[in-house]
């Protein structure tokens, strides 16, 4: 989990779950509650008991993040490399195959249809056997992630 503070009370959060979808939300709320309660003790409990609100605004950082990941790889030639990617119906479902494609990697995409409730459901880090079966079952990949 990565929490970036860009301004006071403006928070950007990327959740990378290794369990069911309910747990990361509790972790994030706990972290934010603890981080803010010293500064705003009265407001925090009320804010977190209201429930979820609609987003005030949205931002698309996909290209910025993808460019960052591609720069990390640098000039390494990955064309012709085949990688199986199990996204676990999570946050990487869109970005991982996109970056692999940009790098020239042949990407076998697994579990890339998140619906908000199916994170790691019979997939991802809680079910690596799915990726293992694909990798060992004849699909030629060098790496499975």
Secondary structure, 3 states (H helix, E strand, C coil): CEEEEEECCEEEEECCCCCCHHHHHHHHHHHHHHHHHCCCHHHHHHHHHCCCCCCCCCCCCHHHHHHHHHHHHCCCCCCCCEEEEECCCCCHHHHHHHHHHHCCCEEEEECCCCCCCCCCCCCHHHCHHHHHHHHHCCCCCCEEC
